[in-house]
Amino acid sequence: MLQRFESMGYQKVITTPHVMSDYYRNSSDTILHGRDRVREALVKEGINIEFEAAAEYYLDEHFDALIDADDVLTFGKKHVLFELAFMAEPDILKNILFKLQMKGYQPILAHPERYGYWHKELHQFHDLFDRDILLQVNINSLTGTYSPEVQKMAEYLIDHDLVTFMGTDCHHHGHIDLVKQAQRLPHLHKIIESGHLKNNQL
């Protein structure tokens, strides 16, 4: 997959494995060990792409405990990527975001366009952005692969200048195919040309 990214012109990849206490039992140690093994393989295979690792944290009590323990993987300038449940907004959302910011972290919400419970509460996205919670939209959302509603929400967030990062959400080769498909879509060109993206600062 990294070889394909290199062939597409990518110069750097930051992988963010899921961390979820009951399902994705990754830890900082296992993720960083995996990062080192991939770096060794890149050298061996002659793939010229910079490779870093952090995590995508599921916002729950386990994440809260990791924050308290200062056991959180970051990228960029103490950026922390997190995701929410898809069924309902977590009750502890505001408290955890406040704690992250008080500890000097920069929270980034992963794939906000996929949280259907906010699709009719658009002020939620604006409120987060106004509170310096950055939003990362999935490139693949623009293809409609998740649903037409998710695609429309991704386009809405781009149209209203609420997007700071675009992520690939690549878990397998099929996702890379979708990224290549998205390169032809007007909203991807719009966000790239807007000057709002900060991917190149990471």
C-alpha positions in Angstrom: 0.0 0.0 0.0 2.8 2.4 0.8 4.4 1.6 -2.5 1.2 2.6 -4.2 1.1 5.9 -2.2 4.6 6.6 -3.3 3.7 6.0 -7.0 0.8 8.5 -6.5 3.1 11.2 -5.4 2.7 11.0 -1.7 5.8 11.9 0.3 4.7 11.1 3.8 2.2 8.8 5.5 1.0 9.1 9.1 -0.8 5.9 10.0 -3.3 6.0 12.8 -4.3 2.5 14.0 -7.5 2.4 16.0 -7.3 2.3 19.8 -10.5 1.0 21.4 -10.4 -0.8 24.8 -12.8 -3.6 24.0 -12.0 -4.1 20.3 -8.8 -2.6 19.0 -6.4 -3.3 21.9 -3.5 -1.4 20.5 -1.1 0.4 22.8 1.5 3.0 22.3 4.2 0.3 22.5 2.6 -2.0 20.0 2.0 0.8 17.5 5.5 2.2 17.7 7.0 -1.3 17.4 4.9 -1.8 14.3 6.1 1.6 13.0 9.7 0.6 13.4 9.1 -2.7 11.6 7.5 -0.9 8.6 10.3 1.6 8.4 12.8 -1.3 8.2 10.7 -2.9 5.4 10.6 0.4 3.5 14.4 0.6 3.5 14.7 -3.0 2.5 12.2 -2.6 -0.4 13.6 0.8 -1.5 10.4 2.6 -1.0 11.1 6.3 -0.6 8.3 7.6 1.6 8.4 9.1 5.1 6.4 7.0 7.6 5.1 8.0 11.0 2.6 6.5 13.4 0.1 7.8 15.9 -3.4 6.5 16.7 -7.1 7.1 16.2 -8.6 7.0 19.7 -12.1 6.0 20.3 -13.6 8.5 22.7 -14.5 6.5 25.8 -13.4 6.0 29.4 -10.2 4.1 28.3 -9.2 7.2 26.2 -9.9 9.3 29.3 -7.5 7.2 31.3 -4.8 7.3 28.7 -5.0 11.1 28.7 -4.7 11.2 32.5 -1.6 8.9 32.2 -0.1 11.1 29.4 0.0 7.9 27.3 -1.3 9.4 24.1 0.4 9.2 20.7 0.5 12.5 18.8 1.6 13.8 15.4 2.4 17.3 14.2 2.3 19.8 17.1 0.7 17.5 19.7 -2.2 16.7 17.4 -4.4 13.9 18.7 -6.9 12.1 16.4 -10.1 10.8 17.9 -13.3 9.3 16.8 -16.8 9.1 18.2 -19.5 6.4 18.4 -21.6 6.2 15.3 -24.9 5.7 17.2 -25.0 8.7 19.6 -22.9 11.5 20.8 -20.9 10.4 23.9 -21.9 12.1 27.2 -18.3 12.7 28.1 -17.3 14.4 24.8 -17.1 18.0 26.1 -15.2 17.0 29.3 -12.6 15.0 27.4 -12.1 17.7 24.8 -11.6 20.3 27.6 -9.1 18.0 29.3 -7.1 17.4 26.1 -6.9 21.2 25.5 -5.9 21.9 29.0 -3.0 19.4 28.7 -1.8 21.2 25.5 -3.1 18.7 23.0 -4.7 19.8 19.7 -7.8 17.5 19.2 -8.7 16.5 15.7 -12.1 14.8 15.1 -11.9 12.0 12.6 -14.6 11.7 9.8 -17.1 14.1 11.3 -19.2 13.6 8.2 -20.1 10.1 9.2 -21.8 11.0 12.5 -25.4 10.8 11.3 -26.8 12.2 14.6 -25.4 15.6 13.7 -26.6 15.7 10.1 -29.6 17.7 11.2 -27.7 19.6 13.9 -25.2 21.4 11.7 -24.4 23.9 14.4 -22.5 21.1 16.2 -19.7 21.2 13.5 -19.5 24.9 13.7 -19.4 24.9 17.5 -16.5 22.4 17.4 -14.6 24.4 14.9 -15.1 27.6 16.9 -13.7 25.8 20.0 -10.5 24.9 18.0 -11.5 21.3 17.6 -10.1 20.6 14.1 -12.0 18.4 11.6 -10.5 15.7 9.4 -12.8 14.6 6.5 -12.2 11.3 4.7 -11.3 11.7 1.1 -13.3 8.5 0.4 -16.4 10.1 1.8 -16.5 12.3 -1.3 -17.0 9.2 -3.5 -20.3 8.3 -1.8 -18.8 4.9 -0.7 -20.3 5.3 2.8 -23.6 6.7 1.7 -25.0 9.7 -0.3 -25.8 11.4 3.0 -22.2 11.2 4.2 -21.0 12.5 0.8 -23.3 15.5 1.1 -22.1 16.2 4.6 -18.4 16.0 3.6 -19.2 18.5 0.8 -21.1 20.7 3.3 -18.1 20.9 5.6 -15.8 21.8 2.7 -18.2 24.4 1.3 -18.3 26.1 4.8 -14.5 26.1 5.3 -14.7 23.8 8.3 -12.1 21.2 7.2 -8.5 21.5 8.3 -7.3 18.0 7.3 -8.2 15.3 4.7 -7.4 11.7 5.6 -7.4 8.7 3.3 -9.0 6.2 5.7 -7.1 3.5 3.8 -7.4 0.0 5.4 -6.9 -2.0 2.2 -6.1 -1.6 -1.5 -9.8 -1.0 -2.3 -9.6 2.2 -0.3 -6.6 3.4 -2.3 -8.7 2.8 -5.5 -11.3 5.1 -4.0 -8.7 7.8 -3.3 -7.6 7.7 -6.9 -11.3 8.0 -7.9 -11.7 11.0 -5.6 -8.9 12.8 -7.4 -11.4 13.7 -10.2 -14.0 15.1 -7.9 -14.6 18.9 -7.7 -14.9 19.1 -3.9 -11.4 17.5 -3.4 -10.0 20.1 -5.8 -11.9 22.8 -3.9 -10.5 22.0 -0.5 -7.0 21.6 -1.9 -7.2 25.0 -3.7 -8.8 26.7 -0.7 -5.6 27.2 1.3 -7.4 25.8 4.4 -5.7 22.4 4.5 -2.8 21.9 6.8 -1.8 18.4 5.8 1.5 19.7 4.4 2.4 21.1 7.8 2.5 17.7 9.5 
